[in-house]
């Protein structure tokens, strides 16, 4: 893969746009290529404003091949594609001008055009073409110079690796590409990739527990938290962490302003109660965001990232809209460091779930690419958190490698199994249990190699009973088969296993199901084959038997047989 490639650079000198593979008047190129690693370094002779760089080669796609597309960030759909399929960016009304302001925020639609044609796919940081058991892999060793976009054109039998360098002007040597190409079996290519990257595998094997979000969303209270905490005594020996999600703070961005009506004892007391049970205390933040009506947004507009029109850029549609904090502003950095210090060291939380992290790099600026901004944001967050645990979410995965302990690798699971109608009219990052299942299976390559995979939650609670105490909670719309499927996929392919159910409502069978999901199974020699129409076939070995598991991710119907 990527042999006999052609290199091309799109750039500007002053007001003149140029396209060239080499130009002795403007730049030279240094190339290192040992057959596995390919490193291309630009040596400019004058200031060059970079636009795009690419390396292109011919690749013969077999009729029955599978092309893996790694989506832009945690939530973006990521799976193998078949010949004849189409990678759809913004479908339907999502492309309308009035809708694009909102549908494009969390994805790559500001970086990459979607041709919406059959056999045209693109993904980020790493990808592969699989022919049976052979995997032809290409992966970037660094996204710090810019995002690496891997394009597969099955119509013209070509593969193009692009570097998003928009917004960067260089006058000194600059690494455009640092990639590896490997042809081997699935597990071997990923073992080699992360070894070449120098990533240390996580020491933890599994993180089991609870999060408040998928039962009460932001309607949580101290009473609910304490009740559900007590209920976990029934499975206490299997629980590692108890996490408080959105809803404890008065506004996103005002993290130290706790809602005293909902949490009268404060968050230090909540963390203490969790510790008394022997669990790690986790808490959710969107540390790079500020809700429009937050105190921080109103009193420090100079801390907000602004667009070309001088107005703050919208980075989230939730909470009535939120802006991105500019971590290149020293006062803003000090503010962020301070709230992390209080949350981790004064309140005593052990783990932070950091969400909507893509916000750091929505816009290339200050002579930095999207990739550089995202990598520097992850560096800063790790510095703030120190040696405590980070669960990343809503983050481009490449920049998170080596910076987070755990990471969401799929979309939010929906409280109804069937996709809501608007899923087909929005974007590839929308909440969807079907997408969560796909990503959990097809991003399994990351689990235990760079971090623990967080597949998002599973559910066992009843669909019709009201929660104990009468608190308003979201009604679950799953069949028993769908619940069991989601839980087993999470348990088999993920290592961060959370539920939001109130275990106080569980009967004996539900307790057994929860404990079974938390338990690690000895399943080996695992493969996943996407066969089309949202159906995947999983094959694995367990207890000396070879099992084939066919899963319909649209309906939840699934069956196993010994082979």
MOJOZI-V301913 format. One line per field, one symbol per residue. ss: DSSP state (2 for helix, 1 for strand, 0 for the rest). burial: # if it has 24 or more other C-alpha atoms within 12 Angstrom, else .. A space follows every 10 residues. Layout:
ss: ???
burial: ???
This chain:
ss: 0000011111 1110011111 0010001111 1110001111 1111000111 1111111100 0000011110 0000000011 1100010000 0222202222 2220000000 0000000101 1111011111 1001111111 0000001111 1110000111 1111000011 0001111111 1111022222 2222222000 0000001111 1022220000 0222222222 2222222200 1111000010 0000000100 0000002222 2222220001 1111100011 1000222220 2221010000 0101110222 0111100002 2222222222 2222220000 1111002222 2000100102 2222222222 2222200011 1100002222 0000011100 0000010000 2222200000 0022222222 2202221000 1111000100 0000000000 0000001002 2222222222 2220011110 0022200222 2222222200 0001111111 1100111111 1100111111 1100000111 110
burial: ###...#### ###....#.# ##...####. .....##### ####...### #######.#. #...###### ########## ###.###### #..##....# ########## ##.#....## ########## #...###### ########## ####...### ########## ...####### #######.## ####..#.#. ##..###### ########## ##.####### ######.### ########## #########. ..#..###.# #####.#.## ########## ##.#.##..# #.####.... .######... ########.. .##.###.## #.##..#### ########## #####..### ########.# ##.##..### ########## ########## #########. ..#..##### ########## ########## ########## ###...#... ..######.. .######### ########## ######...# #.###.###. .....##### .#.####### ......#### ########.. ...
